[in-house]
Amino acid sequence: MSASAAAPDVTITLPDGKTMTFPRGITGQEIAAAIGPGLAKAALILEVNGKEWDLFRPIEEDAAIRIITKKDAKALELIRHDAAHLLAMAVQELYPGTQVTIGPAIEDGFYYDFARSEPFTPEDLPKIEAKMREIVRQARPTRREVWPRDLAIRHFRDIGEQYKAELIEGIPAGDDVSIYYHGDWHDLCRGPHFRTTAEIGDAFKLTKIAGAYWRGDAKNAQLQRIYGTAWRDSKELDAYLERMAEAEKRDHRKLGRELELFTFSPDVGAGLPLWMPNGMVIRQELEFLALNEERKDGYRRVATPHIAKEALYYRSRHLPYYGEGMYAPLDIDGENYRLRPMNCPHHHLIYGATRHSYRELPLRIAEYGQDYRYEASGGLSGLMRVRGFCMNDAHIYCRYDQAKDEFIRVMKLHARYYDLLNIKEYYMRLSLPDLDKLDKYVDEPEKWLEALKIIRQAMDESGLHYAEGKGEAAFYGPKIDFMIKSAIGTEYTISTNQLDFLATETFDLKYIGEDGADHPVYVIHRAPLGTHERFTAFLIEHYAGAFPTWLAPVQARVIPISDKAADYAQTVLDTLFNTPVVNGTAGLRVDIDTSNERMQKKIRDAQLQKIPYMLVVGEREAAEGKVAVRLRSGKDLGAMPLETFIARIKSEAESRVDVAE
């Protein structure tokens, strides 16, 4: 053992409560070996009194410990932490003179930022990866040293690691710092780390190169970032790489270009999408869906301006609490106006324009309202995060005794939409205030608690699954975010449902009660379909661009075999175009391919455009009044009477149930 037999003993308490006595200075590796050889081999690190601890680090006092193995939930983060060091080692051995900066474990992987005069290229990654595997095979031993802060600063400056020295300068004077060695290579690190590089394993892969700024500040030096992923074993790695390949195929930005759904232009500005005709169909169909469903639930439509006087947003408290997310003011006739970040102040003014009796409530008003928020350029991502968006917004003005039932009604509307769109994995997240940062919220503790009580009761009675999230509440009250998963497992916040007690005071929102006196209303903010932009981005990835027939920009394409069938093909086109559809656009969306390409090429082009139906027509089909129907999946349904096909596609479009696959 590493400690002498004469040293005082320490008592080690295991997770099951069992205690063991060892000489002071015992290591986690030695404890694991005392428990059993299998555990000694599987152990990665241990926890000592709740703190992560290297297996080779001595324990000097009584402690409760837990040994972490690859089966533990923490194992992936530990593997990725060591893999980041492994990457830095490989880079510095291959490219002497490269400085290392920071290299954390992140979700699904790790990265390291490097300062190097020459840029890395994709061709460098296999070479670096091969060096990493070589270092793993060498099983370089790890050791930990503790240095005085000032010594560490001098050391790293002397070896040319200016960025590391700057990091250490940020540590309080007089503090010690931990330095980890893997063989001769060493780095500033809190740890813990594995005993040798061999325990990292070989289930890793470098994935991409990107730019980064030192300390994340664009005013600082630009660095080069290499990303990688690391897993417990090759099976997990292969599964991840398959998910990433599927994610690339489903990337809404890529499909948006290929299917001509939307575009961006520097002449318009970052984060301000331009919707193309195909994308506009999806927007319209979603809005028709919302219009029909909201009408069933008693909503009434309104329309409001995109801008308002700045004073309105001070009154609504958006500027004091949300000003950083708003665009700069516009000076119009000597008065400041603002692009609106959300629609609620306008809707409150509509409610307040007339007096309301308790008999009229709840009043539900809805609008697909265009809003603008200033997002940092680094956060913009296709349609997922933009600066201009159109929201499926509505506000419900109700009595206190109606608030819970209205909240449940809205949650059920969310569920109806998700079921219709075949979104199976979703849950609610109750967003609570961060009690350590109350300046972000309206300080009305009694009203916060009352609103929270209503929401919790509604959520419990709804039967829908929910979790809680601290610090994510809106400034005017607690809210529910609806979280949904895409087909590749990516989780999105897609829509919200909020209870607002602040608007009652700021906009003097009241109703005349049964007693003839004024009473304050409760306001529910809701946007079940979120924004056109984000929801469309999600649906593109959800369906991989192969939208159900009711949502597809082009629902069917007529493909004449030859010029002899051209007249009949046009008749088929006209008949479909003039077939009325109850839900959505008036008439089926159909086009025709009159190019001189071969029929198989035309069919392939339609499949690439992910059009649900291809209707091939020749002289025989013309003579029999039929169409030969093919699906985008490649399945051939054979020839059928045109009327039969129209009944099929019309039923899909109206019921919004897709059978085209």
C-alpha positions in Angstrom: 0.0 0.0 0.0 1.0 3.6 -0.6 1.0 4.5 3.1 3.1 3.0 5.9 1.5 0.5 8.3 2.3 2.9 11.2 0.1 5.7 9.8 -3.2 6.3 11.6 -6.2 4.6 10.0 -9.1 6.2 8.1 -12.6 4.9 8.0 -14.1 4.6 4.5 -17.9 4.4 4.2 -19.3 2.8 1.1 -22.6 3.7 -0.6 -24.4 0.8 1.1 -23.3 2.1 4.5 -20.7 -0.6 5.0 -17.4 0.8 6.6 -13.8 -0.4 6.0 -10.6 0.7 7.7 -7.4 1.5 5.9 -4.1 3.2 6.6 -4.2 6.9 6.1 -3.1 7.8 2.5 -4.9 4.9 0.9 -5.9 5.5 -2.7 -9.1 4.8 -4.5 -7.4 2.2 -6.7 -6.3 0.3 -3.6 -9.8 0.4 -2.0 -11.3 -0.9 -5.3 -8.8 -3.8 -5.3 -9.7 -4.6 -1.7 -13.3 -4.9 -2.6 -12.7 -7.0 -5.6 -10.5 -7.4 -8.8 -13.4 -6.8 -11.1 -14.1 -3.4 -9.5 -10.5 -2.5 -9.5 -10.4 -3.1 -13.3 -13.6 -1.2 -14.0 -13.0 1.8 -11.7 -12.5 5.2 -13.4 -12.5 7.7 -10.6 -14.2 7.9 -7.2 -16.2 10.4 -5.2 -14.8 11.4 -1.8 -17.4 13.2 0.4 -19.2 14.2 -2.8 -16.1 15.5 -4.6 -14.6 13.9 -7.7 -11.3 12.3 -6.9 -8.5 10.6 -8.9 -8.0 6.9 -8.1 -4.3 7.5 -7.6 -4.9 10.4 -5.2 -4.4 9.6 -1.4 -7.2 9.9 1.1 -6.0 11.5 4.3 -9.2 11.5 6.4 -12.4 9.6 7.1 -14.6 9.7 4.0 -17.8 8.5 2.4 -16.8 7.3 -1.1 -18.4 6.1 -4.3 -16.5 4.3 -7.0 -17.4 5.4 -10.6 -17.2 2.9 -13.4 -18.1 3.1 -17.1 -21.7 2.1 -16.2 -22.2 5.2 -14.2 -24.0 8.2 -15.7 -21.0 10.4 -15.1 -18.7 8.1 -17.1 -19.3 9.8 -20.5 -18.3 13.3 -19.1 -15.2 11.8 -17.6 -14.2 10.0 -20.8 -14.7 13.2 -22.8 -12.7 15.3 -20.3 -9.8 12.9 -20.7 -10.3 12.8 -24.5 -9.9 16.6 -24.6 -6.5 16.3 -23.0 -5.7 13.5 -25.4 -6.5 15.7 -28.3 -4.3 18.5 -27.0 -1.4 16.1 -26.5 -1.7 14.8 -30.0 -1.9 18.3 -31.6 1.2 19.5 -29.7 3.2 16.5 -30.6 2.3 16.7 -34.3 2.5 20.5 -34.5 5.1 21.9 -32.1 4.7 25.5 -31.1 0.9 25.3 -31.0 -0.5 26.8 -27.8 -3.4 25.2 -25.9 -6.1 27.2 -24.3 -9.2 25.4 -22.9 -10.8 22.1 -23.7 -14.0 21.1 -21.9 -16.3 18.1 -22.2 -19.6 19.1 -23.8 -22.8 17.4 -24.7 -22.0 14.4 -26.9 -18.3 15.2 -27.0 -15.5 17.6 -26.4 -13.4 20.3 -28.0 -10.1 22.1 -27.5 -9.1 25.6 -28.7 -5.7 26.1 -30.1 -3.5 29.1 -31.0 -1.6 28.3 -34.1 -0.3 30.4 -37.0 -1.3 28.0 -39.7 -5.0 26.8 -40.0 -6.0 23.3 -39.4 -7.7 21.6 -42.4 -10.1 18.6 -42.5 -7.2 16.6 -43.9 -5.4 17.1 -40.5 -8.1 15.3 -38.5 -7.3 11.7 -39.5 -3.6 12.4 -38.7 -4.5 13.8 -35.3 -6.9 11.0 -34.5 -4.3 8.4 -35.4 -1.8 10.1 -33.0 -4.5 10.1 -30.3 -5.0 6.3 -30.7 -1.2 5.8 -30.5 -1.2 7.7 -27.2 -4.0 5.5 -25.9 -2.1 2.4 -26.8 1.0 3.7 -24.9 -1.1 3.9 -21.7 0.8 7.0 -20.5 0.4 7.2 -16.7 -1.3 10.2 -15.1 -0.1 12.1 -12.0 -1.3 15.2 -10.2 0.8 17.9 -8.7 -0.2 21.0 -6.8 1.8 24.2 -7.5 1.7 27.7 -6.0 -0.2 30.0 -8.4 2.8 32.3 -9.1 5.0 29.4 -9.9 2.5 28.0 -12.3 2.2 31.4 -14.1 6.0 31.6 -14.5 6.3 28.0 -15.7 3.6 28.3 -18.4 5.0 31.7 -19.6 8.5 30.2 -19.8 7.3 27.3 -22.0 5.4 29.7 -24.3 1.9 28.9 -23.1 0.7 32.5 -22.8 -3.0 31.6 -22.7 -2.6 29.1 -19.9 -0.6 31.7 -17.9 -3.4 34.2 -18.4 -6.0 31.7 -17.1 -3.9 31.1 -14.0 -3.6 34.9 -13.4 -7.4 34.9 -13.0 -7.0 32.6 -10.0 -6.9 34.5 -6.6 -3.4 35.3 -5.4 -2.1 32.8 -2.9 -4.2 29.9 -4.2 -2.6 26.7 -5.3 -3.4 25.2 -8.7 -3.5 21.5 -9.8 -1.4 20.4 -12.7 -2.0 17.1 -14.4 0.7 15.1 -16.2 0.0 12.4 -18.8 3.5 11.1 -19.2 5.6 14.2 -19.8 2.7 16.3 -21.2 1.0 18.5 -18.6 -1.9 20.9 -18.3 -3.6 23.2 -15.8 -6.8 21.3 -14.8 -9.1 20.7 -11.8 -9.3 17.0 -12.7 -10.0 14.3 -12.0 -8.4 12.1 -14.6 -8.0 8.4 -15.3 -4.9 6.5 -14.2 -3.6 6.1 -17.7 -4.5 7.2 -21.2 -5.5 3.6 -22.0 -8.7 3.9 -20.0 -10.0 6.5 -22.4 -10.6 3.7 -24.9 -10.8 4.0 -28.7 -14.5 4.9 -29.1 -13.8 8.5 -30.2 -13.8 10.4 -33.4 -12.8 14.0 -34.4 -15.7 15.6 -36.2 -15.0 19.2 -37.3 -12.9 22.3 -37.2 -14.3 25.8 -36.3 -13.2 29.2 -35.4 -13.4 30.6 -31.8 -12.4 33.7 -30.0 -10.3 33.7 -26.8 -12.6 33.8 -23.9 -15.6 34.0 -26.3 -14.9 37.7 -27.0 -14.8 38.9 -30.7 -12.3 41.6 -29.6 -9.8 38.9 -28.6 -7.5 36.7 -30.7 -9.1 34.2 -33.0 -8.4 30.6 -32.1 -9.0 27.2 -33.9 -11.3 24.8 -32.3 -11.3 21.1 -33.0 -14.4 19.1 -32.0 -14.7 15.4 -31.2 -17.0 12.9 -29.8 -16.2 10.1 -27.4 -18.3 7.2 -26.0 -18.0 4.2 -23.7 -17.6 1.7 -26.6 -17.7 1.4 -30.4 -21.4 0.4 -30.3 -22.3 3.8 -28.7 -20.0 5.6 -31.1 -21.5 4.0 -34.2 -25.0 4.8 -33.0 -24.1 8.4 -32.4 -22.5 8.7 -35.9 -25.6 7.2 -37.4 -27.7 9.8 -35.6 -25.5 12.6 -36.8 -25.7 11.3 -40.4 -29.5 11.2 -40.1 -29.4 14.7 -38.6 -27.4 16.0 -41.5 -30.0 14.5 -43.9 -32.8 16.2 -42.0 -31.1 19.6 -41.4 -33.8 22.1 -42.0 -31.3 24.6 -43.5 -30.1 22.1 -46.1 -33.6 20.9 -46.9 -34.9 24.5 -46.9 -32.5 25.2 -49.8 -33.1 22.0 -51.7 -36.9 22.2 -51.5 -36.9 26.0 -52.0 -38.8 26.7 -48.8 -37.0 29.8 -47.5 -33.8 31.9 -48.0 -31.8 34.7 -46.4 -30.2 37.6 -48.0 -27.5 40.0 -46.7 -29.4 42.8 -48.4 -32.3 42.1 -45.9 -30.3 41.3 -42.9 -29.2 38.3 -40.7 -32.0 36.4 -39.0 -34.7 37.9 -41.3 -36.0 35.0 -43.5 -37.6 35.4 -46.9 -40.3 32.8 -47.4 -40.4 31.3 -50.9 -43.7 30.0 -52.5 -43.2 26.4 -51.3 -42.5 27.5 -47.8 -45.4 29.9 -47.8 -47.7 26.9 -48.4 -46.6 25.4 -45.2 -47.1 28.7 -43.3 -50.6 29.0 -44.8 -51.6 25.4 -44.0 -50.4 25.8 -40.4 -52.4 29.0 -40.1 -55.5 27.4 -41.6 -55.1 24.6 -39.1 -54.9 27.1 -36.2 -57.8 29.2 -37.6 -60.0 26.1 -37.7 -59.0 24.7 -34.3 -59.2 28.0 -32.6 -62.6 28.7 -34.0 -63.8 25.5 -32.4 -62.5 26.7 -29.1 -64.2 30.1 -29.4 -61.2 32.3 -30.3 -61.8 35.6 -32.2 -59.2 36.9 -34.6 -57.6 40.4 -34.4 -54.8 42.2 -36.2 -52.4 44.7 -34.8 -49.4 46.9 -36.0 -45.8 45.8 -36.0 -44.6 48.9 -34.2 -45.8 51.1 -31.4 -44.7 54.1 -29.4 -41.9 53.3 -26.9 -44.1 54.4 -24.0 -46.3 51.3 -24.6 -43.4 49.0 -23.9 -42.4 50.9 -20.8 -46.0 50.5 -19.6 -46.0 46.8 -20.4 -42.5 46.6 -18.7 -41.0 44.9 -21.7 -38.3 47.6 -22.0 -37.3 47.5 -18.3 -37.2 43.7 -18.2 -36.6 42.7 -21.8 -34.9 45.7 -23.4 -31.8 43.9 -24.5 -33.9 41.7 -26.7 -35.6 44.6 -28.5 -34.5 46.6 -31.5 -33.3 50.2 -31.1 -35.9 52.9 -31.3 -37.1 54.5 -34.5 -37.5 58.3 -34.4 -40.8 59.2 -36.1 -41.9 62.9 -35.9 -39.7 63.4 -32.8 -41.2 60.4 -30.9 -39.6 57.0 -30.3 -41.3 53.9 -31.8 -40.2 50.3 -31.3 -40.6 47.1 -33.4 -42.7 44.9 -31.1 -41.0 41.9 -29.5 -44.4 40.3 -28.8 -48.1 41.0 -29.3 -49.5 41.1 -25.8 -49.5 44.9 -25.2 -51.5 45.4 -28.4 -54.0 42.7 -27.4 -54.4 44.3 -23.9 -55.4 47.6 -25.6 -58.0 45.8 -27.6 -59.5 44.2 -24.5 -59.4 47.5 -22.7 -61.1 49.4 -25.5 -64.5 48.3 -24.3 -66.1 47.4 -21.0 -66.7 43.7 -20.4 -69.2 41.9 -18.2 -68.5 38.7 -16.3 -71.0 37.0 -18.7 -68.6 37.7 -21.6 -65.7 36.0 -20.1 -63.6 34.2 -21.0 -62.7 36.4 -24.0 -60.2 34.6 -26.3 -58.5 36.8 -29.0 -55.9 35.4 -31.5 -53.5 36.7 -34.1 -50.6 35.4 -36.1 -48.6 38.4 -35.2 -45.3 39.5 -36.7 -42.6 40.2 -34.1 -39.0 41.3 -34.0 -36.3 40.5 -31.4 -32.7 41.3 -31.5 -30.8 38.0 -31.2 -27.0 38.0 -31.1 -25.6 37.1 -34.5 -23.8 34.1 -33.0 -27.1 32.6 -31.8 -28.9 32.8 -35.2 -29.6 29.4 -36.7 -31.6 29.0 -39.9 -35.3 29.3 -39.0 -34.8 27.9 -35.5 -33.5 31.2 -34.1 -34.3 34.4 -36.1 -34.8 38.1 -35.6 -38.2 38.4 -37.3 -40.9 35.8 -36.8 -44.7 35.3 -37.0 -46.2 33.9 -33.8 -49.3 31.8 -33.3 -50.3 34.1 -30.5 -53.5 34.5 -28.4 -54.5 35.9 -25.1 -57.3 34.7 -22.9 -59.0 37.2 -20.5 -60.9 35.3 -17.8 -62.1 35.4 -14.2 -60.1 33.9 -11.5 -62.5 30.9 -11.2 -62.1 30.2 -14.9 -58.2 30.4 -15.1 -57.5 26.7 -14.3 -60.0 25.3 -16.7 -58.8 27.7 -19.5 -55.2 26.7 -18.8 -56.2 23.0 -19.2 -58.1 23.8 -22.4 -55.0 25.4 -23.9 -52.8 22.4 -22.9 -55.3 20.1 -24.6 -55.1 22.2 -27.7 -51.3 21.7 -27.7 -51.8 18.0 -27.4 -54.3 18.0 -30.3 -51.8 19.6 -32.6 -49.0 17.3 -31.6 -51.2 14.2 -32.1 -52.2 15.4 -35.5 -48.6 16.0 -36.5 -47.5 12.6 -35.2 -45.3 14.2 -32.5 -45.1 11.4 -29.9 -42.4 12.6 -27.5 -43.3 15.8 -25.7 -43.7 17.0 -22.1 -44.3 20.3 -20.3 -41.7 22.2 -18.3 -42.9 24.5 -15.6 -40.6 27.5 -15.5 -40.1 29.0 -12.1 -38.3 32.2 -11.0 -34.7 32.1 -9.8 -35.0 33.3 -6.2 -31.4 34.5 -6.3 -32.1 36.8 -9.2 -35.5 38.3 -8.3 -34.6 41.6 -10.1 -35.4 39.8 -13.3 -39.0 39.3 -12.2 -41.9 41.4 -11.0 -41.6 41.4 -7.2 -45.2 40.3 -6.3 -44.6 37.2 -4.2 -48.2 36.6 -3.2 -49.4 36.8 -6.8 -46.5 34.6 -8.0 -47.6 31.9 -5.6 -51.2 32.2 -6.5 -50.5 32.0 -10.2 -48.2 29.0 -9.6 -50.9 27.3 -7.6 -53.4 27.6 -10.5 -50.8 26.3 -13.0 -49.8 23.3 -10.9 -53.4 22.3 -10.4 -54.1 22.6 -14.1 -51.0 20.5 -15.0 -51.9 17.8 -12.5 -55.5 17.6 -13.7 -54.4 17.6 -17.4 -52.7 14.2 -16.9 -49.8 15.4 -19.1 -46.2 14.8 -18.0 -44.3 17.8 -16.7 -41.0 18.7 -15.1 -39.8 21.9 -13.4 -37.1 24.4 -14.4 -35.7 27.1 -12.2 -34.9 30.6 -13.5 -36.8 30.3 -16.8 -40.1 32.1 -15.9 -41.3 35.1 -17.8 -40.9 38.4 -15.9 -44.6 38.7 -15.4 -45.4 35.2 -14.1 -44.7 31.5 -14.2 -45.0 29.7 -17.6 -45.1 26.3 -19.2 -42.8 25.4 -22.1 -43.9 22.5 -24.3 -40.8 20.5 -25.1 -40.9 18.2 -28.1 -38.3 15.8 -29.6 -37.5 15.6 -33.3 -37.1 12.2 -35.1 -33.4 12.2 -34.3 -33.9 13.0 -30.6 -33.1 16.7 -30.6 -35.3 18.5 -27.9 -36.9 21.8 -28.8 -38.8 24.4 -26.8 -41.6 24.9 -29.4 -44.4 26.7 -27.6 -45.5 28.3 -24.3 -48.5 28.8 -22.0 -48.2 31.5 -19.4 -50.4 33.0 -16.7 -50.0 36.7 -16.3 -51.1 38.7 -13.2 -49.1 41.8 -14.1 -51.1 43.0 -17.1 -54.2 43.5 -14.9 -52.4 46.3 -13.1 -50.3 47.8 -15.9 -53.2 48.0 -18.4 -56.1 48.3 -15.8 -57.8 45.2 -17.2 -61.1 44.6 -15.5 -64.6 43.2 -15.9 -67.9 44.1 -14.3 -68.8 41.4 -11.8 -72.1 40.0 -10.9 -72.1 42.5 -8.0 -71.8 45.4 -10.4 -68.2 46.2 -9.2 -65.0 46.1 -11.2 -62.8 43.0 -10.8 -59.3 42.3 -12.2 -59.0 39.7 -15.0 -56.5 36.9 -15.3 -54.6 36.8 -18.6 -53.3 33.6 -20.2 -50.7 34.0 -23.0 -50.5 31.0 -25.3 -48.8 30.0 -28.6 -49.4 26.3 -29.2 -47.7 26.3 -32.7 -45.0 28.7 -31.5 -43.7 30.7 -34.5 -44.0 29.8 -38.2 -40.3 29.9 -38.4 -39.3 27.6 -35.5 -42.3 25.2 -36.0 -41.6 24.9 -39.7 -37.9 24.2 -39.0 -39.0 21.5 -36.6 -41.4 20.0 -39.1 -38.8 20.0 -41.8 -36.5 17.9 -39.6 -39.4 15.9 -38.2 -40.6 14.7 -41.6 -37.1 14.9 -43.3 -38.8 17.2 -45.8 -41.4 14.5 -46.8 -44.4 16.4 -45.5 -47.8 14.7 -45.2 -50.0 15.3 -48.2 -52.1 18.0 -46.5 -48.9 20.0 -45.7 -46.8 19.3 -48.8 -46.2 22.3 -51.0 -46.9 20.2 -54.1 -49.3 17.4 -53.4 -49.1 15.6 -56.8 -47.2 16.0 -60.0 -48.6 14.9 -63.4 -46.0 13.3 -65.6 -47.0 12.8 -69.3 -45.1 9.9 -71.0 -45.1 11.7 -74.4 -46.5 14.6 -76.2 -49.4 12.4 -77.3 -50.6 12.4 -73.7 -50.1 16.2 -73.2 -53.8 17.2 -73.5 -54.9 14.5 -71.1 -52.2 15.5 -68.7 -53.4 19.0 -68.7 -57.0 17.8 -68.1 -55.8 15.8 -65.1 -53.9 18.9 -63.8 -57.0 21.2 -64.2 -59.3 18.7 -62.6 -57.1 18.3 -59.5 -56.5 22.0 -59.3 -60.2 22.7 -59.3 -61.1 20.0 -56.7 -62.2 22.0 -53.6 -60.6 21.1 -50.3 -62.5 21.9 -47.1 -59.4 22.5 -45.0 -56.7 24.7 -46.2 -56.2 26.1 -49.7 -59.1 26.0 -52.2 -58.1 23.3 -54.6 -55.4 20.6 -54.6 -51.8 21.7 -55.2 -50.6 20.1 -58.3 -48.1 20.8 -61.1 -46.9 19.1 -64.3 -43.6 18.1 -65.7 -43.5 18.9 -69.4 -39.7 18.7 -69.8 -38.1 16.6 -72.5 -36.5 14.3 -69.9 -37.1 10.6 -69.8 -40.0 9.4 -67.6 -37.7 7.8 -65.0 -35.7 11.0 -64.7 -39.0 12.9 -64.1 -40.1 10.4 -61.5 -36.7 10.7 -59.8 -36.9 14.5 -59.8 -40.3 14.4 -58.2 -39.0 12.0 -55.5 -36.1 14.3 -54.8 -38.6 17.1 -54.3 -40.5 14.8 -51.9 -43.8 15.2 -53.7 -46.2 12.7 -52.2 -47.8 11.5 -55.5 -46.7 11.1 -59.1 -49.4 10.6 -61.7 -47.9 9.0 -64.9 -50.2 9.3 -67.9 -49.9 8.0 -71.4 -52.2 7.2 -74.3 -53.6 4.1 -72.5 -54.4 6.2 -69.3 -56.0 8.9 -71.5 -58.2 6.4 -73.3 -59.3 4.8 -70.0 -59.6 8.0 -67.9 -57.0 6.7 -65.4 -53.7 7.7 -63.8 -50.8 5.5 -63.0 -50.0 6.4 -59.4 -46.6 6.2 -57.8 -45.6 7.3 -54.3 -42.4 9.2 -53.4 -41.2 6.1 -51.5 -41.0 4.3 -54.9 -44.1 2.2 -54.4 -46.2 1.7 -57.5 -50.0 1.7 -56.8 -50.8 1.0 -60.5 -53.4 2.6 -62.6 -56.7 3.7 -61.1 -59.6 5.9 -62.3 -58.9 9.6 -61.9 -62.0 9.9 -59.7 -60.7 7.2 -57.4 -57.4 9.0 -57.0 -59.1 12.3 -56.4 -61.2 10.8 -53.6 -58.0 9.4 -52.0 -55.9 12.6 -52.1 -58.9 14.8 -51.2 -59.6 12.6 -48.1 -55.9 13.0 -47.0 -55.9 16.7 -47.5 -59.1 17.3 -45.6 -58.6 14.8 -42.8 -54.9 15.7 -42.4 -54.2 11.9 -42.1 -51.4 10.9 -44.3 -51.4 7.5 -46.1 -49.1 8.4 -49.0 -46.2 6.3 -47.8 
